[in-house]
Amino acid sequence: MPPRRRTDPATGRAALAAWRADPSSVPDRRTAVRFTLEELADVAPGHTVEVRVPPDGAVQAVAGPRHTRGTPPNVVEMDPQTWLELATGALTWDDAVRDARVRASGERADLADWLPLQAARERPGR
């Protein structure tokens, strides 16, 4: 099996900074989404929850029973803006769920323990 494609961390952080400066930049947004999804898979490894951020990416994460066929029992889906706000700490999981910005199904489909992502947070002094 070929190695999983990874976004270079410097490229991912640059895309996040560019997205913060101009959220309308589609190429930067796509790179930032893919980078942060990869980061989620690193901090919450597993195949129990499928996190979908159409049209920019998807990842399987969170330890637990592995899903192999059909629609996964635990799915989280949201738009790219919501995902990046969650990943960077600009939005909390509870607020996103309350405001119906996240569609989550399944007993393990709560990502609050992993968000915001450390690699995506604004660095102090910036």
Residue frames as a rotation matrix with the C-alpha (Angstrom) as fourth column:
MET 1
0.588 0.809 0.000 0.00
0.809 -0.588 0.000 0.00
0.000 0.000 -1.000 0.00
PRO 2
-0.135 -0.663 0.737 1.47
0.536 -0.674 -0.508 3.42
0.833 0.326 0.446 -0.89
PRO 3
-0.711 -0.161 -0.685 2.14
0.692 -0.334 -0.640 5.80
-0.126 -0.929 0.349 1.99
ARG 4
0.393 0.908 -0.146 -0.65
0.891 -0.415 -0.183 8.18
-0.227 -0.058 -0.972 2.87
ARG 5
-0.068 -0.369 0.927 -0.22
0.621 -0.743 -0.250 11.56
0.781 0.559 0.279 1.23
ARG 6
0.203 0.049 -0.978 0.75
0.920 -0.351 0.174 14.21
-0.335 -0.935 -0.117 3.77
THR 7
0.797 0.035 0.602 0.72
0.252 -0.926 -0.280 17.95
0.548 0.376 -0.747 3.57
ASP 8
-0.319 -0.943 -0.091 4.07
0.631 -0.140 -0.763 19.41
0.707 -0.301 0.640 4.51
PRO 9
0.141 0.423 -0.895 3.53
0.975 -0.216 0.051 21.07
-0.171 -0.880 -0.443 7.93
ALA 10
-0.660 -0.424 -0.620 5.12
0.336 -0.905 0.260 24.33
-0.671 -0.036 0.740 6.78
THR 11
-0.908 0.388 0.160 2.81
0.066 -0.244 0.968 24.38
0.414 0.889 0.195 3.75
GLY 12
-0.110 0.912 -0.395 -0.19
0.807 0.314 0.501 23.57
0.581 -0.263 -0.770 5.94
ARG 13
-0.049 0.034 -0.998 0.59
0.839 -0.541 -0.060 26.30
-0.542 -0.840 -0.002 8.46
ALA 14
-0.918 -0.291 -0.269 1.17
0.092 -0.817 0.569 28.79
-0.385 0.498 0.777 5.63
ALA 15
-0.645 0.751 0.143 -2.21
0.311 0.087 0.946 27.85
0.698 0.655 -0.290 4.15
LEU 16
0.094 0.661 -0.745 -3.86
0.988 0.030 0.151 28.37
0.122 -0.750 -0.650 7.54
ALA 17
-0.415 -0.324 -0.850 -2.25
0.501 -0.862 0.084 31.81
-0.760 -0.391 0.520 7.85
ALA 18
-0.998 0.056 0.011 -3.36
-0.017 -0.482 0.876 32.69
0.055 0.874 0.482 4.32
TRP 19
-0.317 0.940 -0.124 -6.91
0.668 0.314 0.674 31.46
0.673 0.131 -0.728 5.06
ARG 20
-0.010 0.271 -0.962 -7.03
0.917 -0.381 -0.117 33.63
-0.398 -0.884 -0.245 8.19
ALA 21
-0.699 -0.352 -0.622 -5.97
0.134 -0.920 0.369 36.64
-0.702 0.174 0.690 6.10
ASP 22
-0.512 0.523 -0.681 -8.36
-0.856 -0.374 0.356 35.86
-0.068 0.766 0.640 3.24
PRO 23
-0.405 0.398 0.823 -11.03
-0.226 0.829 -0.512 33.19
-0.886 -0.394 -0.246 3.87
SER 24
0.630 0.706 -0.324 -12.20
-0.469 0.013 -0.883 33.49
-0.619 0.708 0.340 0.26
SER 25
-0.154 -0.774 -0.614 -8.98
-0.988 0.123 0.093 31.94
0.004 0.621 -0.784 -1.15
VAL 26
0.812 0.578 -0.083 -10.09
-0.582 0.813 -0.033 28.48
0.048 0.075 0.996 -2.31
PRO 27
0.374 -0.705 -0.603 -6.61
-0.034 0.639 -0.769 26.97
0.927 0.309 0.215 -2.85
ASP 28
-0.623 -0.606 0.494 -5.45
-0.487 -0.195 -0.852 28.07
0.613 -0.771 -0.174 0.61
ARG 29
0.078 0.748 0.659 -8.68
-0.991 0.130 -0.030 26.85
-0.108 -0.650 0.752 2.20
ARG 30
0.812 0.255 -0.525 -8.35
-0.394 0.903 -0.172 23.43
0.430 0.347 0.833 0.57
THR 31
-0.081 -0.926 -0.368 -4.78
0.012 0.368 -0.930 23.00
0.997 -0.079 -0.018 1.70
ALA 32
-0.611 -0.105 0.785 -5.64
-0.715 -0.353 -0.604 24.20
0.340 -0.930 0.140 5.22
VAL 33
0.458 0.844 0.279 -8.57
-0.889 0.439 0.131 21.76
-0.012 -0.308 0.951 5.43
ARG 34
0.695 -0.226 -0.683 -6.51
-0.093 0.913 -0.397 18.80
0.713 0.340 0.613 4.26
PHE 35
-0.409 -0.905 0.115 -3.65
-0.165 -0.051 -0.985 19.70
0.898 -0.422 -0.128 6.61
THR 36
-0.463 0.261 0.847 -5.95
-0.881 -0.240 -0.408 20.00
0.097 -0.935 0.341 9.63
LEU 37
0.715 0.686 -0.135 -7.80
-0.677 0.728 0.109 16.78
0.173 0.014 0.985 8.78
GLU 38
0.311 -0.707 -0.635 -4.44
0.077 0.685 -0.725 15.00
0.947 0.177 0.267 8.65
GLU 39
-0.643 -0.527 0.556 -3.57
-0.453 -0.324 -0.831 16.54
0.618 -0.786 -0.031 12.01
LEU 40
0.179 0.787 0.590 -6.84
-0.984 0.143 0.107 15.24
0.000 -0.600 0.800 13.48
ALA 41
0.818 0.109 -0.565 -6.00
-0.241 0.956 -0.165 11.75
0.522 0.271 0.809 12.22
ASP 42
-0.190 -0.962 -0.196 -2.60
0.016 0.196 -0.980 12.05
0.982 -0.189 -0.022 13.93
VAL 43
-0.722 -0.113 0.682 -3.96
-0.618 -0.339 -0.710 13.13
0.312 -0.934 0.175 17.33
ALA 44
0.005 0.783 0.621 -7.00
-0.755 0.410 -0.511 10.82
-0.656 -0.467 0.594 17.22
PRO 45
-0.718 -0.367 -0.592 -5.82
-0.688 0.506 0.520 7.79
0.109 0.780 -0.616 15.23
GLY 46
-0.571 0.526 0.631 -8.36
0.060 0.793 -0.607 5.16
-0.819 -0.309 -0.484 14.28
HIS 47
-0.963 0.268 -0.033 -11.15
-0.025 0.032 0.999 4.37
0.269 0.963 -0.025 11.86
THR 48
-0.589 0.765 -0.261 -14.30
0.745 0.388 -0.543 4.75
-0.314 -0.514 -0.798 13.95
VAL 49
0.336 0.681 -0.650 -15.41
0.329 -0.732 -0.597 8.24
-0.883 -0.014 -0.470 12.88
GLU 50
-0.231 -0.338 0.912 -15.46
0.971 -0.132 0.197 9.58
0.054 0.932 0.359 9.35
VAL 51
0.023 0.145 -0.989 -15.00
0.315 -0.940 -0.131 13.36
-0.949 -0.309 -0.067 9.30
ARG 52
-0.066 0.078 0.995 -16.21
0.997 0.032 0.064 14.89
-0.026 0.996 -0.080 6.04
VAL 53
-0.044 -0.003 -0.999 -15.51
0.156 -0.988 -0.004 18.45
-0.987 -0.156 0.044 4.93
PRO 54
0.054 0.105 0.993 -16.89
0.959 0.272 -0.081 18.61
-0.278 0.957 -0.086 1.39
PRO 55
0.980 -0.013 -0.199 -15.60
-0.146 0.635 -0.758 19.41
0.136 0.772 0.621 -1.11
ASP 56
0.447 -0.887 0.120 -12.12
-0.819 -0.459 -0.344 19.65
0.360 0.056 -0.931 0.42
GLY 57
-0.551 -0.750 -0.366 -11.46
-0.526 0.653 -0.546 16.39
0.648 -0.108 -0.754 2.21
ALA 58
0.727 0.672 0.141 -12.38
-0.558 0.459 0.692 13.57
0.400 -0.581 0.709 4.55
VAL 59
-0.485 -0.871 -0.080 -10.54
-0.603 0.399 -0.691 11.44
0.633 -0.286 -0.719 7.06
GLN 60
0.600 0.552 -0.579 -11.19
0.106 0.663 0.741 8.49
0.793 -0.506 0.339 9.32
ALA 61
-0.480 -0.715 0.508 -10.14
-0.418 -0.323 -0.849 9.01
0.771 -0.620 -0.144 12.92
VAL 62
0.047 0.408 0.912 -10.83
-0.994 -0.067 0.082 8.06
0.095 -0.910 0.403 16.56
ALA 63
-0.881 -0.453 -0.136 -9.97
-0.419 0.881 -0.218 4.70
0.218 -0.135 -0.966 18.07
GLY 64
-0.148 0.829 0.539 -12.63
-0.681 0.309 -0.663 2.04
-0.717 -0.465 0.519 18.36
PRO 65
0.139 0.271 0.952 -14.35
0.357 0.883 -0.304 -0.55
-0.924 0.382 0.026 16.21
ARG 66
-0.796 -0.499 -0.343 -13.24
-0.167 -0.363 0.917 -0.40
-0.582 0.787 0.206 12.59
HIS 67
0.372 0.914 -0.163 -15.85
-0.327 -0.035 -0.944 0.25
-0.868 0.405 0.286 9.94
THR 68
-0.621 -0.695 0.362 -15.41
0.047 0.428 0.903 -1.75
-0.782 0.578 -0.233 6.71
ARG 69
-0.742 0.383 0.550 -18.58
0.659 0.263 0.705 -1.63
0.125 0.886 -0.447 4.57
GLY 70
0.196 0.935 0.295 -21.26
0.859 -0.308 0.409 0.88
0.473 0.173 -0.864 3.68
THR 71
0.326 0.018 0.945 -21.88
-0.162 -0.984 0.074 4.14
0.931 -0.178 -0.318 5.48
PRO 72
-0.697 -0.648 -0.307 -19.84
0.212 0.223 -0.951 4.43
0.685 -0.728 -0.017 8.66
PRO 73
0.139 0.797 -0.587 -21.87
0.879 0.174 0.445 4.36
0.457 -0.578 -0.676 11.90
ASN 74
0.338 -0.118 -0.934 -20.15
0.626 -0.713 0.316 7.55
-0.703 -0.692 -0.167 13.12
VAL 75
-0.099 -0.284 0.954 -20.08
0.930 -0.368 -0.013 10.45
0.354 0.885 0.301 10.68
VAL 76
0.134 0.072 -0.988 -19.28
0.481 -0.877 0.001 14.11
-0.866 -0.476 -0.153 11.23
GLU 77
-0.179 -0.148 0.973 -19.85
0.970 -0.190 0.150 16.52
0.162 0.971 0.177 8.36
MET 78
0.434 0.274 -0.858 -19.51
0.441 -0.895 -0.063 20.27
-0.786 -0.351 -0.509 8.03
ASP 79
0.934 -0.116 0.339 -18.52
0.251 -0.464 -0.850 22.98
0.256 0.878 -0.404 5.58
PRO 80
0.128 -0.992 -0.001 -14.87
0.743 0.096 -0.662 24.06
0.657 0.084 0.749 5.27
GLN 81
-0.130 -0.149 0.980 -15.33
-0.303 -0.935 -0.183 27.36
0.944 -0.321 0.077 7.12
THR 82
0.756 0.476 0.449 -16.84
-0.575 0.155 0.804 25.61
0.312 -0.866 0.391 10.14
TRP 83
0.807 -0.495 -0.322 -14.11
0.528 0.849 0.019 22.95
0.264 -0.185 0.947 10.15
LEU 84
-0.115 -0.933 0.341 -11.30
0.550 -0.346 -0.760 25.50
0.827 0.100 0.553 10.05
GLU 85
0.077 0.217 0.973 -12.94
-0.610 -0.762 0.218 27.57
0.788 -0.611 0.073 12.78
LEU 86
0.958 0.266 0.102 -13.19
-0.252 0.621 0.742 24.43
0.134 -0.737 0.663 14.96
ALA 87
0.594 -0.785 -0.174 -9.63
0.694 0.610 -0.382 23.32
0.406 0.106 0.908 14.15
THR 88
-0.292 -0.765 0.575 -8.18
0.376 -0.644 -0.666 26.73
0.880 0.021 0.475 15.01
GLY 89
-0.560 0.103 -0.822 -10.25
0.826 -0.003 -0.563 27.40
-0.061 -0.995 -0.084 18.11
ALA 90
-0.955 0.259 0.147 -12.30
-0.219 -0.945 0.244 30.24
0.202 0.201 0.959 16.65
LEU 91
0.075 0.996 -0.051 -15.44
-0.808 0.091 0.582 28.15
0.584 -0.003 0.812 17.27
THR 92
-0.604 -0.227 0.764 -16.21
-0.696 0.617 -0.367 25.60
-0.388 -0.754 -0.531 19.98
TRP 93
-0.948 0.253 -0.195 -17.67
0.127 0.859 0.495 22.17
0.293 0.445 -0.846 19.28
ASP 94
-0.500 0.800 -0.332 -20.68
0.711 0.160 -0.684 22.89
-0.494 -0.579 -0.649 21.52
ASP 95
-0.216 0.402 -0.890 -21.44
-0.292 -0.896 -0.334 26.16
-0.932 0.188 0.311 19.72
ALA 96
-0.773 -0.124 -0.622 -21.09
-0.633 0.095 0.768 24.53
-0.037 0.988 -0.152 16.30
VAL 97
-0.851 0.503 -0.152 -23.46
0.488 0.864 0.124 21.71
0.194 0.031 -0.981 17.27
ARG 98
-0.357 0.735 -0.576 -25.91
0.522 -0.354 -0.776 24.11
-0.774 -0.578 -0.258 18.93
ASP 99
-0.157 0.235 -0.959 -25.98
-0.522 -0.845 -0.122 26.33
-0.839 0.481 0.255 15.83
ALA 100
0.651 0.440 0.618 -26.44
0.145 0.727 -0.671 23.29
-0.745 0.527 0.409 13.53
ARG 101
0.482 -0.586 -0.652 -23.16
-0.865 -0.438 -0.245 24.00
-0.142 0.682 -0.718 11.73
VAL 102
-0.743 -0.669 -0.014 -22.09
-0.668 0.742 0.047 20.38
-0.021 0.044 -0.999 12.32
ARG 103
0.527 0.804 -0.277 -24.00
-0.783 0.585 0.210 17.25
0.331 0.106 0.938 11.39
ALA 104
-0.638 -0.757 0.143 -22.87
-0.735 0.542 -0.408 14.43
0.231 -0.365 -0.902 13.66
SER 105
0.584 0.805 -0.106 -24.33
-0.734 0.580 0.353 10.94
0.346 -0.128 0.930 13.94
GLY 106
0.323 -0.421 -0.847 -23.22
0.235 0.903 -0.359 8.01
0.917 -0.083 0.391 16.02
GLU 107
0.938 0.152 -0.313 -22.22
0.321 -0.032 0.947 7.58
0.134 -0.988 -0.078 19.63
ARG 108
0.177 -0.948 -0.263 -18.55
0.817 -0.007 0.577 8.39
-0.549 -0.318 0.773 18.96
ALA 109
0.077 -0.086 0.993 -19.16
0.891 -0.441 -0.107 11.39
0.447 0.894 0.043 16.70
ASP 110
0.986 0.137 -0.095 -18.20
0.166 -0.844 0.510 14.03
-0.011 -0.519 -0.855 19.27
LEU 111
0.339 -0.915 0.221 -14.85
0.673 0.072 -0.736 15.64
0.657 0.398 0.640 18.43
ALA 112
0.868 0.090 0.488 -14.76
-0.182 -0.857 0.482 18.08
0.462 -0.508 -0.727 21.37
ASP 113
0.820 -0.572 0.032 -11.87
0.189 0.323 0.927 16.21
-0.540 -0.754 0.373 23.03
TRP 114
0.056 -0.848 0.527 -9.57
0.912 0.259 0.319 16.81
-0.407 0.463 0.788 20.04
LEU 115
0.040 0.028 0.999 -10.52
0.717 -0.697 -0.009 20.33
0.696 0.716 -0.048 19.00
PRO 116
0.843 -0.222 -0.491 -9.01
-0.536 -0.441 -0.720 22.83
-0.056 0.870 -0.490 18.60
LEU 117
0.780 -0.626 -0.028 -5.95
0.575 0.733 -0.363 21.22
0.248 0.267 0.931 17.07
GLN 118
0.498 -0.667 -0.554 -2.67
0.373 -0.412 0.831 22.31
-0.783 -0.621 0.043 18.62
ALA 119
-0.450 -0.756 0.476 -0.96
0.742 -0.020 0.670 22.54
-0.497 0.655 0.570 15.21
ALA 120
-0.167 0.487 0.857 -3.71
0.840 -0.385 0.382 24.84
0.517 0.784 -0.345 13.91
ARG 121
0.593 0.421 -0.686 -3.94
0.761 -0.571 0.308 27.27
-0.262 -0.705 -0.659 16.82
GLU 122
0.752 -0.321 0.576 -2.80
0.002 -0.872 -0.489 30.81
0.660 0.368 -0.655 16.36
ARG 123
0.020 -0.824 -0.567 0.66
0.880 0.283 -0.381 31.11
0.475 -0.491 0.730 17.81
PRO 124
0.628 0.175 -0.758 1.13
0.636 -0.677 0.371 33.70
-0.448 -0.715 -0.537 20.58
GLY 125
-0.129 -0.695 -0.707 2.58
0.122 -0.719 0.685 36.97
-0.984 0.002 0.177 19.35
ARG 126
-0.860 -0.151 0.488 1.21
0.483 0.072 0.873 36.58
-0.167 0.986 0.011 15.83
